[in-house]
């Protein structure tokens, strides 16, 4: 009698084990796999949220930048593309870009807009505005004239706003505002990108 009851109990235990393996365990495993797959689906979405321009800028050993200089034969700005060492910090990158602008153009079709001897004293970015502090040479050594003043300022503005097209630019001279550049272009304003000044072949 006791032997028969033992065999019945053993049979029930074996049946329960196979029921667990065949029915319950796959359901648990399926839920776990589904959760993992769901998590995996989120990652591509996050990657796609990164803009193409950011991905392009951080790819490779160098970084492509766009500078604007005056066209040699007309009152327009022309674009010059350069490659500089990779930099992820915004202010450092902005400073490096302006330093390249100060070197003047490489292309024979362009001419410099910023007088030689001009120094970047400081640059910072706050609430969508680039504040660029230049040395006195920027004004003192500039030839003057309404068109030339516009080209000088907007070569800076359009170059900096390559980093953020919606940004504004405030130019200071030796840490303070100046009324005009050389009697024509007002310098107390916040400058925004001005693409109509670009040569039509850009």
Kinemage of the C-alpha trace (Angstrom):
@kinemage 1
@onewidth
@group {chain A} dominant
@subgroup {mainchain}
@vectorlist {calphas} color= white
{ca unk a 1} P 0.000 0.000 0.000
{ca unk a 2} L 2.741 2.431 0.989
{ca unk a 3} L 4.716 1.417 -2.087
{ca unk a 4} L 1.751 2.156 -4.364
{ca unk a 5} L 1.208 5.610 -2.802
{ca unk a 6} L 4.917 6.366 -3.221
{ca unk a 7} L 4.796 5.494 -6.917
{ca unk a 8} L 1.721 7.727 -7.414
{ca unk a 9} L 3.409 10.686 -5.683
{ca unk a 10} L 6.596 10.170 -7.723
{ca unk a 11} L 4.543 10.129 -10.941
{ca unk a 12} L 2.831 13.365 -10.007
{ca unk a 13} L 6.202 15.045 -9.306
{ca unk a 14} L 7.638 13.933 -12.667
{ca unk a 15} L 4.523 15.134 -14.525
{ca unk a 16} L 4.707 18.491 -12.773
{ca unk a 17} L 8.358 18.916 -13.744
{ca unk a 18} L 7.664 18.327 -17.448
{ca unk a 19} L 4.650 20.670 -17.324
{ca unk a 20} L 6.914 23.393 -15.906
{ca unk a 21} L 9.600 22.855 -18.550
{ca unk a 22} L 7.196 22.635 -21.515
{ca unk a 23} L 4.576 25.252 -20.628
{ca unk a 24} L 5.597 27.681 -17.896
{ca unk a 25} L 9.331 28.109 -18.502
{ca unk a 26} L 8.988 29.079 -22.233
{ca unk a 27} L 6.477 31.779 -21.255
{ca unk a 28} L 8.864 33.279 -18.727
{ca unk a 29} L 11.769 33.101 -21.201
{ca unk a 30} L 9.648 34.697 -23.933
{ca unk a 31} L 8.780 37.679 -21.720
{ca unk a 32} L 12.414 38.169 -20.793
{ca unk a 33} L 13.501 38.048 -24.437
{ca unk a 34} L 10.759 40.460 -25.453
{ca unk a 35} L 11.882 42.951 -22.815
{ca unk a 36} L 15.468 42.668 -24.027
{ca unk a 37} L 14.399 43.172 -27.637
{ca unk a 38} L 12.341 46.187 -26.622
{ca unk a 39} L 15.361 47.732 -24.945
{ca unk a 40} L 17.418 47.096 -28.068
{ca unk a 41} L 14.846 48.929 -30.178
{ca unk a 42} L 15.361 52.125 -28.159
{ca unk a 43} L 19.079 52.342 -28.930
{ca unk a 44} L 18.848 52.919 -32.702
{ca unk a 45} L 16.322 55.668 -32.058
{ca unk a 46} L 18.768 57.434 -29.763
{ca unk a 47} L 21.536 57.116 -32.331
{ca unk a 48} L 19.380 58.559 -35.100
{ca unk a 49} L 18.620 61.582 -32.918
{ca unk a 50} L 22.246 62.689 -33.369
{ca unk a 51} L 22.397 65.055 -36.339
{ca unk a 52} L 24.377 64.189 -39.458
{ca unk a 53} L 26.462 67.348 -39.013
{ca unk a 54} L 27.579 66.295 -35.538
{ca unk a 55} L 28.469 62.805 -36.733
{ca unk a 56} L 30.406 64.220 -39.667
{ca unk a 57} L 32.266 66.682 -37.461
{ca unk a 58} L 33.413 64.012 -35.036
{ca unk a 59} L 34.441 61.439 -37.642
{ca unk a 60} L 38.105 60.869 -38.444
{ca unk a 61} L 41.279 62.528 -37.253
{ca unk a 62} L 40.375 66.101 -38.196
{ca unk a 63} L 37.409 68.422 -38.280
{ca unk a 64} L 36.083 70.222 -41.326
{ca unk a 65} L 35.372 73.930 -40.802
{ca unk a 66} L 34.023 76.702 -43.027
{ca unk a 67} L 35.549 80.169 -43.039
{ca unk a 68} L 34.345 83.277 -44.862
{ca unk a 69} L 36.649 85.810 -46.516
{ca unk a 70} L 36.059 88.724 -48.828
{ca unk a 71} L 35.945 87.998 -52.547
{ca unk a 72} L 38.846 89.629 -54.345
{ca unk a 73} L 36.822 91.350 -57.065
{ca unk a 74} L 33.489 92.173 -55.391
{ca unk a 75} L 31.842 93.115 -52.107
{ca unk a 76} L 30.806 89.581 -51.228
{ca unk a 77} L 31.991 86.827 -48.920
{ca unk a 78} L 33.311 83.559 -50.271
{ca unk a 79} L 33.708 80.280 -48.466
{ca unk a 80} L 36.964 78.488 -47.710
{ca unk a 81} L 36.981 74.946 -46.321
{ca unk a 82} L 39.759 73.804 -43.991
{ca unk a 83} L 40.538 70.838 -41.793
{ca unk a 84} L 41.747 71.420 -38.238
{ca unk a 85} L 42.473 69.114 -35.286
{ca unk a 86} L 39.415 67.526 -33.724
{ca unk a 87} L 37.848 69.491 -30.870
{ca unk a 88} L 34.613 68.724 -29.001
{ca unk a 89} L 34.516 71.715 -26.616
{ca unk a 90} L 32.432 74.481 -28.204
{ca unk a 91} L 34.449 77.475 -26.974
{ca unk a 92} L 37.797 75.907 -27.829
{ca unk a 93} L 36.503 75.032 -31.291
{ca unk a 94} L 35.142 78.564 -31.777
{ca unk a 95} L 38.497 80.025 -30.742
{ca unk a 96} L 40.354 77.721 -33.125
{ca unk a 97} L 38.048 78.704 -35.979
{ca unk a 98} L 38.573 82.435 -35.389
{ca unk a 99} L 42.327 81.821 -35.192
{ca unk a 100} L 42.146 80.244 -38.653
{ca unk a 101} L 40.165 83.255 -39.885
{ca unk a 102} L 42.858 85.599 -38.561
{ca unk a 103} L 45.490 83.781 -40.635
{ca unk a 104} L 43.816 84.990 -43.800
{ca unk a 105} L 42.742 83.053 -46.898
{ca unk a 106} L 44.657 80.453 -48.869
{ca unk a 107} L 42.613 80.843 -52.041
{ca unk a 108} L 43.863 83.435 -54.555
{ca unk a 109} L 40.223 84.366 -55.147
{ca unk a 110} L 39.855 85.685 -51.588
{ca unk a 111} L 41.353 88.430 -49.453
{ca unk a 112} L 41.548 88.880 -45.707
{ca unk a 113} L 38.861 90.852 -43.914
{ca unk a 114} L 40.507 91.125 -40.486
{ca unk a 115} L 43.626 93.314 -40.200
{ca unk a 116} L 46.935 91.615 -39.455
{ca unk a 117} L 47.949 91.940 -35.824
{ca unk a 118} L 44.398 91.487 -34.525
{ca unk a 119} L 44.328 89.220 -31.465
{ca unk a 120} L 41.458 87.255 -29.917
{ca unk a 121} L 41.451 88.379 -26.277
{ca unk a 122} L 38.607 86.075 -25.243
{ca unk a 123} L 35.534 84.287 -26.499
{ca unk a 124} L 32.564 82.840 -24.653
{ca unk a 125} L 29.027 81.644 -25.353
{ca unk a 126} L 25.950 82.367 -23.264
{ca unk a 127} L 22.236 81.947 -24.011
{ca unk a 128} L 22.725 81.621 -27.750
{ca unk a 129} L 25.197 84.507 -28.066
{ca unk a 130} L 28.890 84.344 -28.957
{ca unk a 131} L 30.832 87.144 -27.242
{ca unk a 132} L 34.078 87.792 -29.109
{ca unk a 133} L 36.583 90.215 -27.608
{ca unk a 134} L 39.182 91.421 -30.129
{ca unk a 135} L 42.226 93.623 -29.698
{ca unk a 136} L 42.230 97.265 -30.784
{ca unk a 137} L 44.018 96.409 -34.042
{ca unk a 138} L 40.735 95.149 -35.464
{ca unk a 139} L 39.586 98.776 -35.728
{ca unk a 140} L 42.810 100.762 -35.761
{ca unk a 141} L 44.343 98.887 -38.698
{ca unk a 142} L 41.140 98.532 -40.691
{ca unk a 143} L 41.000 100.658 -43.883
{ca unk a 144} L 37.427 101.742 -43.196
{ca unk a 145} L 34.572 102.257 -45.623
{ca unk a 146} L 31.008 101.025 -45.248
{ca unk a 147} L 31.381 97.941 -47.474
{ca unk a 148} L 34.715 96.914 -45.963
{ca unk a 149} L 33.386 97.235 -42.414
{ca unk a 150} L 30.394 95.048 -43.268
{ca unk a 151} L 32.626 92.393 -44.850
{ca unk a 152} L 34.974 92.351 -41.857
{ca unk a 153} L 32.213 91.930 -39.298
{ca unk a 154} L 30.156 89.414 -41.258
{ca unk a 155} L 33.170 87.292 -42.125
{ca unk a 156} L 33.360 86.734 -38.358
{ca unk a 157} L 29.611 86.411 -37.812
{ca unk a 158} L 28.974 83.975 -40.661
{ca unk a 159} L 32.034 81.918 -39.693
{ca unk a 160} L 31.019 81.599 -36.033
{ca unk a 161} L 27.396 80.824 -36.871
{ca unk a 162} L 28.533 77.814 -38.857
{ca unk a 163} L 28.587 76.240 -35.387
{ca unk a 164} L 25.004 77.324 -34.704
{ca unk a 165} L 23.030 79.003 -37.478
{ca unk a 166} L 20.619 80.582 -34.980
{ca unk a 167} L 23.315 82.036 -32.726
{ca unk a 168} L 24.025 85.754 -32.419
{ca unk a 169} L 27.421 87.415 -32.192
{ca unk a 170} L 28.535 90.339 -30.041
{ca unk a 171} L 31.913 91.876 -30.887
{ca unk a 172} L 33.833 93.743 -28.202
{ca unk a 173} L 37.067 95.710 -28.547
{ca unk a 174} L 39.464 95.423 -25.611
{ca unk a 175} L 36.603 94.199 -23.464
{ca unk a 176} L 34.154 97.048 -24.119
{ca unk a 177} L 31.527 98.030 -26.658
{ca unk a 178} L 32.424 100.514 -29.353
{ca unk a 179} L 29.908 102.775 -31.052
{ca unk a 180} L 30.925 102.071 -34.654
{ca unk a 181} L 33.728 100.301 -36.404
{ca unk a 182} L 35.070 103.307 -38.301
{ca unk a 183} L 32.095 105.591 -38.518
{ca unk a 184} L 29.768 103.380 -40.564
{ca unk a 185} L 28.718 100.037 -39.116
{ca unk a 186} L 27.186 100.197 -35.642
{ca unk a 187} L 28.914 97.810 -33.250
{ca unk a 188} L 26.557 97.879 -30.251
{ca unk a 189} L 24.123 95.464 -31.872
{ca unk a 190} L 23.908 91.682 -31.752
{ca unk a 191} L 24.784 90.403 -35.201
{ca unk a 192} L 22.990 87.465 -36.813
{ca unk a 193} L 23.953 85.356 -39.800
{ca unk a 194} L 23.518 87.213 -43.105
{ca unk a 195} L 23.605 84.852 -46.075
{ca unk a 196} L 22.644 87.400 -48.797
{ca unk a 197} L 26.218 88.677 -48.414
{ca unk a 198} L 27.588 85.363 -49.703
{ca unk a 199} L 28.730 85.161 -53.307
{ca unk a 200} L 26.166 83.458 -55.539
{ca unk a 201} L 28.529 80.608 -56.467
{ca unk a 202} L 28.469 79.203 -52.903
